[in-house]
Amino acid sequence: QVQLVEAGGGLVHPGGFLGPSCAASGIIFRMYVMGWYRQVPGKQHELVATITSCGSTNIAGSVKGRFTISRDNDKNTVYLQMNTLKPEDTAVYYCNADRYNIYTPGESWGQGTQVTVSS
C-alpha cells in the first residue's frame, strides 16, 4: 500500500521561503516519478514540479526560478524548496507518485500540506 506523508507547510510572509518534504513508503521509490501538485478551492490540481528517477526535473512556468524539487532515494523522500513566495502560491500542496508520467499525476496522493503566503 502506497503511503505519502507531507510535512513542512505553514504560514509565511510574501518573499519568504518554505521547504516541505514528502516521505514515501510502499513503493520502490527510486523507480517512481515524484511530484508536487497544488490545489486551491474550486480548482483542479496544478502541477508544480516533478522529478524522474534519475533526477530530471519539470518545473511549472509560474514557479520556475523560485521553486526547486529534489529527491533522496536513500531516504525515500522528495523535497520542494520554495523561495520568494507570493500570495498566489497559497494552496494545499500534495505529493504524488507515478511510475512514468512527468506531466500528469498518478493515482497515489499524500494528505496535503497547507501553504499560506500572507502579510
N, CA, C and O atoms as a GROMACS GRO file, in nm:
protein
  476
    1GLN      N    1   0.084  -0.119   0.000
    1GLN     CA    2   0.000   0.000   0.000
    1GLN      C    3   0.088   0.124   0.000
    1GLN      O    4   0.176   0.141   0.085
    2VAL      N    5   0.064   0.212  -0.098
    2VAL     CA    6   0.142   0.334  -0.110
    2VAL      C    7   0.101   0.432  -0.002
    2VAL      O    8  -0.017   0.455   0.022
    3GLN      N    9   0.201   0.490   0.062
    3GLN     CA   10   0.175   0.595   0.160
    3GLN      C   11   0.271   0.710   0.134
    3GLN      O   12   0.392   0.692   0.126
    4LEU      N   13   0.213   0.830   0.121
    4LEU     CA   14   0.292   0.952   0.101
    4LEU      C   15   0.254   1.049   0.212
    4LEU      O   16   0.137   1.081   0.230
    5VAL      N   17   0.353   1.095   0.286
    5VAL     CA   18   0.327   1.180   0.401
    5VAL      C   19   0.406   1.310   0.386
    5VAL      O   20   0.529   1.311   0.389
    6GLU      N   21   0.331   1.421   0.369
    6GLU     CA   22   0.393   1.551   0.354
    6GLU      C   23   0.411   1.618   0.490
    6GLU      O   24   0.338   1.591   0.585
    7ALA      N   25   0.510   1.704   0.496
    7ALA     CA   26   0.535   1.784   0.614
    7ALA      C   27   0.604   1.913   0.570
    7ALA      O   28   0.670   1.916   0.467
    8GLY      N   29   0.587   2.019   0.651
    8GLY     CA   30   0.666   2.139   0.626
    8GLY      C   31   0.594   2.255   0.563
    8GLY      O   32   0.658   2.351   0.520
    9GLY      N   33   0.461   2.248   0.555
    9GLY     CA   34   0.388   2.366   0.510
    9GLY      C   35   0.380   2.469   0.622
    9GLY      O   36   0.444   2.454   0.726
   10GLY      N   37   0.301   2.575   0.598
   10GLY     CA   38   0.286   2.674   0.704
   10GLY      C   39   0.247   2.809   0.651
   10GLY      O   40   0.209   2.825   0.534
   11LEU      N   41   0.257   2.908   0.739
   11LEU     CA   42   0.223   3.047   0.706
   11LEU      C   43   0.353   3.126   0.693
   11LEU      O   44   0.441   3.119   0.779
   12VAL      N   45   0.365   3.201   0.585
   12VAL     CA   46   0.487   3.277   0.560
   12VAL      C   47   0.450   3.409   0.495
   12VAL      O   48   0.349   3.419   0.425
   13HIS      N   49   0.532   3.511   0.519
   13HIS     CA   50   0.511   3.641   0.455
   13HIS      C   51   0.556   3.637   0.310
   13HIS      O   52   0.640   3.555   0.273
   14PRO      N   53   0.500   3.725   0.228
   14PRO     CA   54   0.550   3.735   0.089
   14PRO      C   55   0.701   3.758   0.087
   14PRO      O   56   0.754   3.837   0.165
   15GLY      N   57   0.767   3.689  -0.004
   15GLY     CA   58   0.912   3.696  -0.012
   15GLY      C   59   0.982   3.594   0.072
   15GLY      O   60   1.104   3.579   0.062
   16GLY      N   61   0.909   3.523   0.156
   16GLY     CA   62   0.967   3.423   0.244
   16GLY      C   63   0.989   3.290   0.173
   16GLY      O   64   0.975   3.279   0.052
   17PHE      N   65   1.025   3.187   0.253
   17PHE     CA   66   1.055   3.057   0.196
   17PHE      C   67   1.003   2.946   0.286
   17PHE      O   68   0.985   2.964   0.407
   18LEU      N   69   0.979   2.832   0.223
   18LEU     CA   70   0.940   2.710   0.292
   18LEU      C   71   1.002   2.592   0.219
   18LEU      O   72   1.036   2.601   0.101
   19GLY      N   73   1.018   2.479   0.291
   19GLY     CA   74   1.077   2.362   0.228
   19GLY      C   75   1.007   2.234   0.267
   19GLY      O   76   1.063   2.153   0.342
   20PRO      N   77   0.884   2.212   0.218
   20PRO     CA   78   0.815   2.089   0.254
   20PRO      C   79   0.884   1.964   0.201
   20PRO      O   80   0.959   1.969   0.104
   21SER      N   81   0.857   1.854   0.267
   21SER     CA   82   0.911   1.725   0.227
   21SER      C   83   0.798   1.622   0.221
   21SER      O   84   0.690   1.643   0.275
   22CYS      N   85   0.826   1.512   0.156
   22CYS     CA   86   0.729   1.403   0.142
   22CYS      C   87   0.802   1.272   0.155
   22CYS      O   88   0.892   1.242   0.076
   23ALA      N   89   0.764   1.194   0.254
   23ALA     CA   90   0.824   1.062   0.276
   23ALA      C   91   0.733   0.955   0.217
   23ALA      O   92   0.613   0.954   0.243
   24ALA      N   93   0.790   0.867   0.139
   24ALA     CA   94   0.713   0.763   0.070
   24ALA      C   95   0.742   0.626   0.126
   24ALA      O   96   0.854   0.597   0.169
   25SER      N   97   0.642   0.542   0.125
   25SER     CA   98   0.659   0.401   0.161
   25SER      C   99   0.562   0.318   0.077
   25SER      O  100   0.465   0.370   0.022
   26GLY      N  101   0.590   0.188   0.069
   26GLY     CA  102   0.502   0.100  -0.007
   26GLY      C  103   0.530   0.097  -0.155
   26GLY      O  104   0.458   0.031  -0.231
   27ILE      N  105   0.636   0.167  -0.199
   27ILE     CA  106   0.676   0.165  -0.340
   27ILE      C  107   0.828   0.150  -0.347
   27ILE      O  108   0.899   0.177  -0.250
   28ILE      N  109   0.877   0.107  -0.463
   28ILE     CA  110   1.020   0.109  -0.487
   28ILE      C  111   1.051   0.252  -0.531
   28ILE      O  112   1.046   0.285  -0.650
   29PHE      N  113   1.082   0.335  -0.434
   29PHE     CA  114   1.086   0.479  -0.452
   29PHE      C  115   1.172   0.520  -0.570
   29PHE      O  116   1.132   0.606  -0.649
   30ARG      N  117   1.288   0.460  -0.583
   30ARG     CA  118   1.383   0.505  -0.685
   30ARG      C  119   1.331   0.484  -0.826
   30ARG      O  120   1.387   0.539  -0.922
   31MET      N  121   1.226   0.404  -0.841
   31MET     CA  122   1.173   0.374  -0.974
   31MET      C  123   1.058   0.467  -1.014
   31MET      O  124   1.006   0.457  -1.125
   32TYR      N  125   1.018   0.556  -0.925
   32TYR     CA  126   0.900   0.638  -0.948
   32TYR      C  127   0.933   0.783  -0.981
   32TYR      O  128   1.030   0.840  -0.930
   33VAL      N  129   0.850   0.842  -1.066
   33VAL     CA  130   0.845   0.987  -1.082
   33VAL      C  131   0.771   1.043  -0.961
   33VAL      O  132   0.659   1.002  -0.929
   34MET      N  133   0.836   1.136  -0.894
   34MET     CA  134   0.773   1.201  -0.779
   34MET      C  135   0.738   1.344  -0.815
   34MET      O  136   0.810   1.410  -0.890
   35GLY      N  137   0.627   1.391  -0.762
   35GLY     CA  138   0.584   1.524  -0.799
   35GLY      C  139   0.516   1.599  -0.686
   35GLY      O  140   0.468   1.540  -0.589
   36TRP      N  141   0.512   1.728  -0.703
   36TRP     CA  142   0.434   1.816  -0.617
   36TRP      C  143   0.327   1.884  -0.702
   36TRP      O  144   0.356   1.937  -0.810
   37TYR      N  145   0.206   1.882  -0.653
   37TYR     CA  146   0.094   1.950  -0.715
   37TYR      C  147   0.028   2.037  -0.609
   37TYR      O  148   0.043   2.013  -0.489
   38ARG      N  149  -0.043   2.138  -0.653
   38ARG     CA  150  -0.112   2.223  -0.557
   38ARG      C  151  -0.257   2.244  -0.601
   38ARG      O  152  -0.290   2.232  -0.719
   39GLN      N  153  -0.340   2.275  -0.505
   39GLN     CA  154  -0.482   2.291  -0.533
   39GLN      C  155  -0.539   2.402  -0.446
   39GLN      O  156  -0.512   2.410  -0.327
   40VAL      N  157  -0.618   2.487  -0.508
   40VAL     CA  158  -0.694   2.588  -0.436
   40VAL      C  159  -0.841   2.551  -0.449
   40VAL      O  160  -0.879   2.479  -0.541
   41PRO      N  161  -0.924   2.599  -0.358
   41PRO     CA  162  -1.065   2.561  -0.360
   41PRO      C  163  -1.131   2.591  -0.494
   41PRO      O  164  -1.116   2.700  -0.549
   42GLY      N  165  -1.204   2.493  -0.545
   42GLY     CA  166  -1.278   2.511  -0.668
   42GLY      C  167  -1.200   2.485  -0.795
   42GLY      O  168  -1.254   2.496  -0.905
   43LYS      N  169  -1.072   2.451  -0.780
   43LYS     CA  170  -0.989   2.426  -0.898
   43LYS      C  171  -0.927   2.288  -0.892
   43LYS      O  172  -0.920   2.226  -0.786
   44GLN      N  173  -0.882   2.242  -1.007
   44GLN     CA  174  -0.816   2.112  -1.014
   44GLN      C  175  -0.671   2.124  -0.965
   44GLN      O  176  -0.617   2.233  -0.949
   45HIS      N  177  -0.612   2.009  -0.942
   45HIS     CA  178  -0.471   2.005  -0.908
   45HIS      C  179  -0.388   2.070  -1.019
   45HIS      O  180  -0.413   2.049  -1.138
   46GLU      N  181  -0.290   2.150  -0.978
   46GLU     CA  182  -0.199   2.215  -1.072
   46GLU      C  183  -0.058   2.160  -1.050
   46GLU      O  184  -0.010   2.154  -0.937
   47LEU      N  185   0.006   2.120  -1.158
   47LEU     CA  186   0.143   2.070  -1.146
   47LEU      C  187   0.234   2.183  -1.099
   47LEU      O  188   0.228   2.295  -1.150
   48VAL      N  189   0.318   2.152  -1.001
   48VAL     CA  190   0.420   2.246  -0.955
   48VAL      C  191   0.557   2.201  -1.005
   48VAL      O  192   0.630   2.278  -1.068
   49ALA      N  193   0.590   2.075  -0.977
   49ALA     CA  194   0.721   2.022  -1.019
   49ALA      C  195   0.719   1.871  -1.010
   49ALA      O  196   0.655   1.814  -0.923
   50THR      N  197   0.792   1.808  -1.102
   50THR     CA  198   0.812   1.664  -1.096
   50THR      C  199   0.959   1.633  -1.114
   50THR      O  200   1.035   1.712  -1.170
   51ILE      N  201   0.999   1.516  -1.067
   51ILE     CA  202   1.138   1.472  -1.078
   51ILE      C  203   1.140   1.324  -1.109
   51ILE      O  204   1.073   1.244  -1.044
   52THR      N  205   1.217   1.287  -1.209
   52THR     CA  206   1.225   1.148  -1.251
   52THR      C  207   1.319   1.069  -1.158
   52THR      O  208   1.384   1.125  -1.070
   53SER      N  209   1.323   0.941  -1.183
   53SER     CA  210   1.407   0.854  -1.101
   53SER      C  211   1.554   0.889  -1.113
   53SER      O  212   1.632   0.866  -1.020
   54CYS      N  213   1.593   0.944  -1.227
   54CYS     CA  214   1.735   0.980  -1.245
   54CYS      C  215   1.762   1.127  -1.218
   54CYS      O  216   1.874   1.174  -1.237
   55GLY      N  217   1.660   1.200  -1.173
   55GLY     CA  218   1.683   1.337  -1.129
   55GLY      C  219   1.649   1.446  -1.228
   55GLY      O  220   1.672   1.563  -1.198
   56SER      N  221   1.594   1.413  -1.343
   56SER     CA  222   1.549   1.516  -1.436
   56SER      C  223   1.424   1.582  -1.382
   56SER      O  224   1.336   1.515  -1.328
   57THR      N  225   1.416   1.713  -1.396
   57THR     CA  226   1.304   1.786  -1.336
   57THR      C  227   1.219   1.857  -1.440
   57THR      O  228   1.265   1.892  -1.549
   58ASN      N  229   1.094   1.876  -1.405
   58ASN     CA  230   0.999   1.953  -1.484
   58ASN      C  231   0.935   2.053  -1.389
   58ASN      O  232   0.867   2.013  -1.294
   59ILE      N  233   0.954   2.181  -1.413
   59ILE     CA  234   0.908   2.286  -1.322
   59ILE      C  235   0.804   2.372  -1.394
   59ILE      O  236   0.826   2.414  -1.507
   60ALA      N  237   0.694   2.399  -1.329
   60ALA     CA  238   0.590   2.484  -1.386
   60ALA      C  239   0.644   2.625  -1.409
   60ALA      O  240   0.724   2.676  -1.331
   61GLY      N  241   0.598   2.686  -1.517
   61GLY     CA  242   0.645   2.820  -1.550
   61GLY      C  243   0.618   2.923  -1.443
   61GLY      O  244   0.695   3.017  -1.425
   62SER      N  245   0.507   2.906  -1.370
   62SER     CA  246   0.469   3.003  -1.268
   62SER      C  247   0.562   3.005  -1.148
   62SER      O  248   0.563   3.101  -1.071
   63VAL      N  249   0.641   2.900  -1.131
   63VAL     CA  250   0.730   2.890  -1.015
   63VAL      C  251   0.876   2.873  -1.056
   63VAL      O  252   0.964   2.864  -0.970
   64LYS      N  253   0.902   2.867  -1.185
   64LYS     CA  254   1.038   2.844  -1.232
   64LYS      C  255   1.129   2.959  -1.186
   64LYS      O  256   1.092   3.076  -1.195
   65GLY      N  257   1.246   2.923  -1.138
   65GLY     CA  258   1.338   3.023  -1.084
   65GLY      C  259   1.316   3.051  -0.936
   65GLY      O  260   1.401   3.113  -0.872
   66ARG      N  261   1.204   3.006  -0.881
   66ARG     CA  262   1.176   3.027  -0.738
   66ARG      C  263   1.168   2.895  -0.662
   66ARG      O  264   1.209   2.888  -0.546
   67PHE      N  265   1.117   2.789  -0.727
   67PHE     CA  266   1.099   2.660  -0.662
   67PHE      C  267   1.198   2.559  -0.720
   67PHE      O  268   1.232   2.564  -0.838
   68THR      N  269   1.242   2.468  -0.634
   68THR     CA  270   1.332   2.360  -0.675
   68THR      C  271   1.282   2.229  -0.616
   68THR      O  272   1.244   2.224  -0.499
   69ILE      N  273   1.281   2.124  -0.697
   69ILE     CA  274   1.244   1.991  -0.649
   69ILE      C  275   1.369   1.905  -0.645
   69ILE      O  276   1.455   1.914  -0.732
   70SER      N  277   1.377   1.821  -0.543
   70SER     CA  278   1.490   1.729  -0.531
   70SER      C  279   1.442   1.602  -0.462
   70SER      O  280   1.333   1.598  -0.405
   71ARG      N  281   1.525   1.499  -0.468
   71ARG     CA  282   1.488   1.373  -0.405
   71ARG      C  283   1.611   1.307  -0.344
   71ARG      O  284   1.724   1.329  -0.387
   72ASP      N  285   1.585   1.226  -0.242
   72ASP     CA  286   1.688   1.145  -0.180
   72ASP      C  287   1.639   1.001  -0.184
   72ASP      O  288   1.553   0.962  -0.106
   73ASN      N  289   1.693   0.922  -0.275
   73ASN     CA  290   1.645   0.786  -0.293
   73ASN      C  291   1.682   0.695  -0.176
   73ASN      O  292   1.618   0.592  -0.155
   74ASP      N  293   1.783   0.732  -0.099
   74ASP     CA  294   1.819   0.653   0.019
   74ASP      C  295   1.719   0.674   0.133
   74ASP      O  296   1.698   0.586   0.216
   75LYS      N  297   1.658   0.793   0.135
   75LYS     CA  298   1.561   0.826   0.240
   75LYS      C  299   1.417   0.816   0.193
   75LYS      O  300   1.325   0.844   0.269
   76ASN      N  301   1.397   0.777   0.067
   76ASN     CA  302   1.261   0.768   0.011
   76ASN      C  303   1.184   0.899   0.031
   76ASN      O  304   1.067   0.898   0.068
   77THR      N  305   1.251   1.009   0.006
   77THR     CA  306   1.192   1.140   0.034
   77THR      C  307   1.213   1.234  -0.083
   77THR      O  308   1.318   1.236  -0.146
   78VAL      N  309   1.109   1.313  -0.111
   78VAL     CA  310   1.116   1.418  -0.213
   78VAL      C  311   1.094   1.551  -0.144
   78VAL      O  312   1.015   1.562  -0.050
   79TYR      N  313   1.164   1.653  -0.191
   79TYR     CA  314   1.162   1.784  -0.128
   79TYR      C  315   1.116   1.890  -0.228
   79TYR      O  316   1.133   1.874  -0.349
   80LEU      N  317   1.059   1.997  -0.176
   80LEU     CA  318   1.025   2.113  -0.258
   80LEU      C  319   1.077   2.237  -0.185
   80LEU      O  320   1.025   2.273  -0.080
   81GLN      N  321   1.176   2.300  -0.241
   81GLN     CA  322   1.227   2.425  -0.185
   81GLN      C  323   1.156   2.540  -0.254
   81GLN      O  324   1.166   2.557  -0.375
   82MET      N  325   1.084   2.619  -0.175
   82MET     CA  326   1.004   2.729  -0.228
   82MET      C  327   1.062   2.860  -0.176
   82MET      O  328   1.059   2.888  -0.056
   83ASN      N  329   1.114   2.939  -0.267
   83ASN     CA  330   1.173   3.069  -0.232
   83ASN      C  331   1.090   3.182  -0.292
   83ASN      O  332   1.010   3.160  -0.383
   84THR      N  333   1.109   3.301  -0.240
   84THR     CA  334   1.041   3.421  -0.289
   84THR      C  335   0.892   3.394  -0.308
   84THR      O  336   0.836   3.417  -0.415
   85LEU      N  337   0.830   3.346  -0.203
   85LEU     CA  338   0.689   3.309  -0.211
   85LEU      C  339   0.600   3.429  -0.232
   85LEU      O  340   0.627   3.539  -0.183
   86LYS      N  341   0.493   3.406  -0.307
   86LYS     CA  342   0.395   3.509  -0.340
   86LYS      C  343   0.259   3.469  -0.286
   86LYS      O  344   0.234   3.351  -0.264
   87PRO      N  345   0.170   3.565  -0.265
   87PRO     CA  346   0.035   3.529  -0.218
   87PRO      C  347  -0.035   3.429  -0.310
   87PRO      O  348  -0.112   3.346  -0.263
   88GLU      N  349  -0.008   3.436  -0.439
   88GLU     CA  350  -0.073   3.342  -0.532
   88GLU      C  351  -0.018   3.199  -0.522
   88GLU      O  352  -0.071   3.108  -0.586
   89ASP      N  353   0.085   3.179  -0.443
   89ASP     CA  354   0.134   3.044  -0.416
   89ASP      C  355   0.053   2.976  -0.305
   89ASP      O  356   0.074   2.858  -0.278
   90THR      N  357  -0.036   3.048  -0.243
   90THR     CA  358  -0.120   2.991  -0.138
   90THR      C  359  -0.205   2.878  -0.194
   90THR      O  360  -0.279   2.897  -0.291
   91ALA      N  361  -0.194   2.761  -0.133
   91ALA     CA  362  -0.266   2.642  -0.180
   91ALA      C  363  -0.237   2.527  -0.084
   91ALA      O  364  -0.153   2.538   0.005
   92VAL      N  365  -0.307   2.417  -0.104
   92VAL     CA  366  -0.268   2.291  -0.041
   92VAL      C  367  -0.174   2.221  -0.138
   92VAL      O  368  -0.206   2.201  -0.256
   93TYR      N  369  -0.059   2.183  -0.089
   93TYR     CA  370   0.043   2.118  -0.171
   93TYR      C  371   0.041   1.968  -0.144
   93TYR      O  372   0.047   1.924  -0.030
   94TYR      N  373   0.032   1.892  -0.252
   94TYR     CA  374   0.021   1.748  -0.245
   94TYR      C  375   0.140   1.680  -0.310
   94TYR      O  376   0.190   1.723  -0.414
   95CYS      N  377   0.185   1.575  -0.247
   95CYS     CA  378   0.288   1.488  -0.303
   95CYS      C  379   0.220   1.381  -0.388
   95CYS      O  380   0.110   1.336  -0.358
   96ASN      N  381   0.286   1.342  -0.494
   96ASN     CA  382   0.229   1.243  -0.586
   96ASN      C  383   0.337   1.149  -0.638
   96ASN      O  384   0.453   1.188  -0.653
   97ALA      N  385   0.298   1.027  -0.664
   97ALA     CA  386   0.390   0.928  -0.719
   97ALA      C  387   0.329   0.864  -0.843
   97ALA      O  388   0.213   0.823  -0.843
   98ASP      N  389   0.409   0.856  -0.947
   98ASP     CA  390   0.366   0.789  -1.069
   98ASP      C  391   0.481   0.711  -1.128
   98ASP      O  392   0.597   0.751  -1.117
   99ARG      N  393   0.449   0.603  -1.189
   99ARG     CA  394   0.555   0.514  -1.238
   99ARG      C  395   0.632   0.578  -1.354
   99ARG      O  396   0.752   0.555  -1.369
  100TYR      N  397   0.562   0.660  -1.436
  100TYR     CA  398   0.628   0.706  -1.558
  100TYR      C  399   0.607   0.854  -1.590
  100TYR      O  400   0.696   0.917  -1.648
  101ASN      N  401   0.490   0.910  -1.554
  101ASN     CA  402   0.450   1.036  -1.615
  101ASN      C  403   0.504   1.158  -1.542
  101ASN      O  404   0.494   1.167  -1.420
  102ILE      N  405   0.562   1.252  -1.617
  102ILE     CA  406   0.615   1.373  -1.556
  102ILE      C  407   0.523   1.494  -1.575
  102ILE      O  408   0.551   1.602  -1.524
  103TYR      N  409   0.413   1.475  -1.649
  103TYR     CA  410   0.326   1.588  -1.678
  103TYR      C  411   0.188   1.578  -1.614
  103TYR      O  412   0.120   1.679  -1.597
  104THR      N  413   0.147   1.459  -1.580
  104THR     CA  414   0.017   1.440  -1.515
  104THR      C  415   0.034   1.349  -1.394
  104THR      O  416   0.124   1.265  -1.391
  105PRO      N  417  -0.053   1.366  -1.295
  105PRO     CA  418  -0.033   1.291  -1.171
  105PRO      C  419  -0.075   1.146  -1.181
  105PRO      O  420  -0.159   1.109  -1.263
  106GLY      N  421  -0.014   1.064  -1.095
  106GLY     CA  422  -0.058   0.927  -1.078
  106GLY      C  423  -0.170   0.918  -0.976
  106GLY      O  424  -0.223   1.019  -0.931
  107GLU      N  425  -0.204   0.797  -0.940
  107GLU     CA  426  -0.318   0.774  -0.851
  107GLU      C  427  -0.283   0.788  -0.704
  107GLU      O  428  -0.372   0.794  -0.619
  108SER      N  429  -0.156   0.794  -0.672
  108SER     CA  430  -0.113   0.794  -0.532
  108SER      C  431  -0.087   0.937  -0.485
  108SER      O  432  -0.003   1.008  -0.540
  109TRP      N  433  -0.161   0.977  -0.383
  109TRP     CA  434  -0.153   1.113  -0.329
  109TRP      C  435  -0.125   1.109  -0.179
  109TRP      O  436  -0.163   1.016  -0.108
  110GLY      N  437  -0.056   1.215  -0.131
  110GLY     CA  438  -0.046   1.236   0.011
  110GLY      C  439  -0.169   1.309   0.062
  110GLY      O  440  -0.263   1.336  -0.013
  111GLN      N  441  -0.168   1.341   0.191
  111GLN     CA  442  -0.284   1.407   0.252
  111GLN      C  443  -0.281   1.557   0.229
  111GLN      O  444  -0.382   1.624   0.252
  112GLY      N  445  -0.170   1.610   0.186
  112GLY     CA  446  -0.158   1.753   0.158
  112GLY      C  447  -0.105   1.832   0.276
  112GLY      O  448  -0.122   1.794   0.391
  113THR      N  449  -0.039   1.942   0.244
  113THR     CA  450   0.009   2.034   0.347
  113THR      C  451  -0.025   2.176   0.302
  113THR      O  452   0.001   2.214   0.188
  114GLN      N  453  -0.082   2.253   0.393
  114GLN     CA  454  -0.128   2.388   0.360
  114GLN      C  455  -0.010   2.485   0.358
  114GLN      O  456   0.070   2.489   0.451
  115VAL      N  457  -0.002   2.562   0.252
  115VAL     CA  458   0.094   2.672   0.242
  115VAL      C  459   0.014   2.801   0.225
  115VAL      O  460  -0.065   2.815   0.132
  116THR      N  461   0.036   2.894   0.315
  116THR     CA  462  -0.033   3.022   0.310
  116THR      C  463   0.070   3.133   0.307
  116THR      O  464   0.157   3.142   0.394
  117VAL      N  465   0.060   3.218   0.205
  117VAL     CA  466   0.152   3.332   0.191
  117VAL      C  467   0.070   3.459   0.209
  117VAL      O  468  -0.014   3.493   0.126
  118SER      N  469   0.096   3.527   0.317
  118SER     CA  470   0.014   3.644   0.351
  118SER      C  471   0.092   3.737   0.442
  118SER      O  472   0.174   3.693   0.523
  119SER      N  473   0.065   3.865   0.426
  119SER     CA  474   0.127   3.963   0.514
  119SER      C  475   0.038   3.992   0.634
  119SER      O  476   0.074   4.073   0.720
   0.00000   0.00000   0.00000
